[in-house]
């Protein structure tokens, strides 16, 4: 299986998680951002700790597994509760946005663990070119979506 299909399967799984859980993109998107920070700062420390405990992986590398786990832990925990969408269209859009953001964050980890073919290199080139801008827009939208999730106080008659 090529790296491109692995990336597509992971994106589809991220979409399915968000769609089935009905959770708002804002909460999940900010969870991905938090997971990215955890992954960036703690992958080396956790990988070294696990290696000292005798846990070794060759394919995929232990560091890639740890980085993926740390990145996905916050949004996966947030799938259990929180504000949700009630309309199908909102669920689809939220799922797509979550899949895009998650895939962009996971691409550096996946490419360190997989051999990239020509099709994958094209995806990586596009992600490198537009990824930061897309993530910035998605984080801004996630914050806006969280602001929309707060219910208004009921009017007293």
N, C-alpha and C positions, 0 to 999 in steps of 0.2 A: 504494500500500500504506500502510495507516495505521500510526501509531506503535505501536498495541497489537499488531498482528501482527508487527512487527519485534521487539518485546519477547518475544513468545511464541516466535518462531523462535530468538532468541538463547538463551532459556532451554532450548529443546529441544536446541540444539547443545551447550550446557554439559552437560546431562544425558548426551547421547550420548558426549561426550568422556570423562566420568568412568566411564560404564557400560562402554564398550568397552575402556578402559585397565585396568579392574578395580582402580584405585588406591583406597586407603583415603581416606575423606572427611577424616580428621584432617589428613593431609599436604596435601591439596588446599585444604582450608579455611584452614589457616594460610598457605598460599601466596597465597590470595586476600587475606587480611588484610595480608600483606607487600606485595602488589601495590597495595593501596589506599593504604598509606603512601607507596610509591614514586610513585604517581600524584599524590597530594596535594602532595608536596614537589617533584617534578621536572617536572611537566607544563609549567609556564611556561618553565623553563630550556631544556628539550629543544625545545619549540615554537619559541622564539626562535632557538635554534641552527639548527634546520632551515629556518626562514624566512630566516635570513641566508645559508644555502647555496642559496637560490633555490627551495626547495620550497614551493609554495603550494597550498592546497586551499580550495575555496569550500563545496562540499556533499559530504560533511560537513566541518565546520571542522577545520583542522589540529590545533588543541588537543584536540578530541574524539577524533581518531584517535590522537594521542600518548597521551592519558590512558587510552584503552582498551588500547593496546599495553602501557603500563607496568603497568596493573592486571592484565592477563592473562599477562604474561611469567612471573612466578614459578610459578603453577600449571601453565602449559603446559610449562615446563621439568621440573617434578616429575612430569608424566605419563609421562616416559620411564623412570623407575625408581623403586624404593621399594616399601614394603609394599603388598600387594594383598589383595583379598577373594577367597575361594574359593567362597563360596556366592552363588547368584543373588539371594536376598532381600537380602543385605547389599549387593550391587552396586547393586540398584535403589534401596534406601534411601540409600546413599551418593551415587548420582547425583542423586537428587531434592534432597538437602540441598545438594550442590554447586551445582546449578542455582538453587535458591532464594537461596543466599548470593551467588552471582555476579550474579544478576539484581538483587538489592537494591543491590549495590555499583555496578553499571553504570547503574542508573536515572538518577542525576543527570547522567551523561555523555550518555546517550541523549536525555534530554529537552532538553538544551542544543542538540542537533543535529537534533532532529525536531520537527514540529508536532504537539502533543497534541490529540486529539479528545476527545469526552465520555467514551468508554470508557477511554481512556488516563488521563484526569484522575482517574477513580475508582480505578484501580490506583495512581496516584501518591499519592492521598489515603490509601489504605490503607498504602502503603509508608511514607509520612511518619508515620502514626500508630503503626504497629507495627514498622517496620523496625529501629530501634535495639534494641528488646527481642529481636527474632528474631535479629539478628546477634550480640548478646551471648550468647544461649543457644547458637547454633551454634558460636561460638568456644570456649565452655566445653566443648561436646561434642567439638569437634575436638581439643582438648587431651586429653580423656579417651580419644578414639579413638587418638591417638598413643601414649598410655600402654599401651593394649591391644595395640598393634602389636608391641611388644617381645616377643620369644620368651623363654620361660623357659629357664634352664640345664638341660641334661639331667641326670638323676640318674645318679650313678655307682653301679654295683652291685658 
